[in-house]
Every structure is written in C-alpha cells, then in structure tokens.
Amino acid sequence: MKKIIQTLMFIILIASCADNDILPDKPFNGNAAEVDSTKTVGELPEDSLNIKYMMQTNSDLIISDRIIYKNSIYVLDLSLEEAKQLSISDDMYQKYIEIVSNMNKDNKEH
C-alpha cells in the first residue's frame, strides 16, 4: 500500500511539473470581463497561475491538504519519509502531528 501511495505521489509530482504552455495570450489585469469563457483549462489568468504555484510549493498547504478524516478520527496521511521527499522539514511535520492530535482531542469533546 505504501509503495502504491509513493508511486502515485511521484506521478502527481511529475505531472504537476510538466510544461503545458499555460501562459495566457495577454496579461490578465484583474478585469473579470476580459476573461474569455471559451478558453481551455490550460489557459489561466495570471492570478490562477500564482495560486497553482503556491499550492504546489507552500509546505503548509501541501501538508494541511493531507489531513483526512478516516474512521471517526483525523489522520495525517503523510509519512515522515514522504514529507522529506516533498521538502517538508521535520519540525513542520511534527507541528502537524500535534495539530492532528489536538483536532482529535477536540473531536472527542464534541
């Protein structure tokens, strides 16, 4: 199971790094009226590209996205080894282990 997860993470990582020509034809100035609704998903406004970049590089967002609710408890669905492969520090990993533990304590109280 762990091997499957690692393989899937590797595939997702490779796919997210692919150069897909996603830059828009002209710069996006924030005017929603200028967005062409017929454009394909690969042609995103600049702010969408910034959001995508942040989601793929911000360690807090990466690790917080791996907190799942399973069998009535919260679980950090990320091993320390996987976190290291994603350039997440040991300190940050331990911080999120504590966050998940506190979430479960709060969940039991309610």
Secondary structure, DSSP 8 states (H G I E B T S, - for coil): -HHHHHHHHHHHHHHHTS------SS---S-GGG--TTS-TT---HHHHHHHHHHHH-HHHHHHTTEEEETTEEEE---HHHHHHTT--HHHHHHHHHHHHHHHHHHHH-
